[in-house]
């Protein structure tokens, strides 16, 4: 009968096993990494349909800005939730423009390969307000939320660029709060700064409404974000972020992750580029119809977080920028 290993030897054996496992994960992360995802546009994505039904070529973020603000709204199967968000946003923006005639803006709805009538719903606003104010970019296939936001950012004309979710969970008027956060970061080094809406102040209330399992998943995700990637921002996942034009160009041109964990990589890149980041409390309401499947989505994001850290650490990914063709 085999005798049990002495405790010191058992601990050493376990440590060696964990080290080998970590090395194996590092090798897998490095080997499976795509150096820089191709930023290819299909021909259909090189133009948008204006309010008169004609094709117009999309502009480029590399061009000089011609608007004060661009709002990018990634949308996937959002025919039901998009109208509420658009009504609120357009009402706010139109009132601001009426009050300050020099203020100019655009809203870019990016239909991320939806299977419903998202594009048709968005085009109603284009026809109502004109294609100089509302533009609809329809992607040929689903790229993921991060990919959709990037495609919208790359055709933006604004001096500042706001990323806003299509569900309208964040009150659009809170743009004034993130604008103030951005302003407070001045002077901006190399004209780069980011202001993030945050729900961290609502955490206690949300815990009271969640199951223990979902609360455990939330804390586990927050710990992984803090431990592996972003230490200074408490809420990386709020879909309400304001960028200076240069900050948007630098971060989105370097982005690799195109799905749910893209926010984390975006802020990881920003921190490594020493772009100043503000975190600002915003009003937020949970809206039914979320595309996240709690367990599997969190599991996928946990894997992405680990791979983000390992791929940059091993040199599989670099902080380099590229253009969208």
C-alpha positions, 0 to 999 in steps of 0.5 A: 500500500502506497504511503501518502506524500509528506506535506512539503513534498505534496505542496511542492508537487502541487506548485510544480503542477500549477506552474506547468498549467500556467505555462501551458495556458501562456503557450496556448494564449500566445499561439492562438493569438491573432497578431492584429485583427484585420480591420477590413470593410466590406464594400457595403460598409463603405457607405451609408444610405442618406435620408433621400435613399442615396449612397454616401461614402463614409468619412474617416476618423483620420480626417479633421473633425467637423462636429462637436460630438459624435454618438456611436450606438452599437445595435444588435437586434434592438428594434424594440429597445432602440426607439426609447434611447433614440427619442431621449438622445435626440430630444436632449441633443436638439434642445442643446443645439437650440440653446447653443446654435454653434453646437453640432452633433451626429448620432451613428447607429451601427447595426451589427448584423441584426436579424430583425428590423433594427436598420429600418427603425434607425432609418426612421430617425435618419429621415426625420432629422436628416442624414447629417445628424443621424447616420445608419451603418449596417454591417454585413455580418455580426462583429460583436459589440466591440467591433461594432463600436469600432466601426462607428468610431472610425467613421465619426466626425466629432471632436469628442466621441460618446459610446452609448448603449442602444437600450438606454439604460444610462440616462442620456442627460448624464452626458453632461457628467461625463463631459465635465469629467473629461473637462476636469482632466485638462490639459490633455496629453497629446489631446487624449483623455477618456471619461467613463460613466460608472455604476459602482455607486449602485453596487449595493442596491444591485446586490440586493436584487441579484441571486447569490450566484450572480453576485458571486459571478459579479465579484469574481469578474471584478476581481479578475479585472482588477487583478489582471488588467485595470486597477483604477476603474471600478466599473469597466463595463458601463456602456457610456464612455466619452473619448477625445478624438485622438484617444478614440483613434489610438485605443480603437486602432489597437483593440483586439477583443471585439466582444463583451470584454472589449471595454477592459482591453480598451482601458488596459490600452489607455492605461499603458498609453498613459491616457488620463481616465475619469470615472463618473457616477451616472444614473442607470436602470436595468432594461429587459432584453439583455443579450448577456447569458449570465454564466456563459457570458461571464465565463467567456469574459473571464477567459478573455481577461486572462488572455488579454493579460497573457497575450500582452505579457508574452508579446503576442499582442503589441500596442500598435495602431492600424487603419481600417481599409 
